[in-house]
Amino acid sequence: MHPLKKNRPLRRIVLAGAATVSGMVLLLSLKPHTSPLLATTDVGSPTASSNSAPPSGSGRPSGAPSGTRTGSRTATGDTVETRWGPVRVRVTVKDGRLTDVTAVDYPQDNPRDQEINSYALPQLRREALAAQSAHIDMVSGATYTSTGYRQSLQSALDSAGL
């Protein structure tokens, strides 16, 4: 006889319940890709530097000493831990203007990270060079990388004196 015969409905209920419980246990035992990490940088630094960002975007400020804003400098920002991996940015400043931004560290452990960052990092670089500050738009689909990029960029700009 078949175990799920109509004259034994209790057996069907028990087997369906056991299958449901087993499925739930397997589903809940799955682990995420990596454990979530909080970004670790000073939250107050973007607001503190907002007063110094407009002069660097408007050319050479008239009240600034010429010795502090001339020459070419390179500064590397803090490493910002994001959920998917560290992000770190290096900037080059020449004559008080941001001339180059390079992502030194960024998530690239799997093909999805590489795909996301292949389009996000060039957009973030263009935004930073256009804004001449860390006050840039986030890239849709790359929220964690964008947040880490902005925080590391602000740290690098602070180190470079902008």
Secondary structure, 3 states (H helix, E strand, C coil): CCCCCCCCHHHHHHHHHHHHHHHHHHHHCCCCCCCCCCCCCCCCHHHHCCCCHHHHHCCCCCCCCCCCCCCEEEEECCCEEECCEEEEEEEEEECCEEEEEEEEECCCCCHHHHHHHHHHHHHHHHHHHHHCCCCCCCCCCCHHHHHHHHHHHHHHHHHHCC
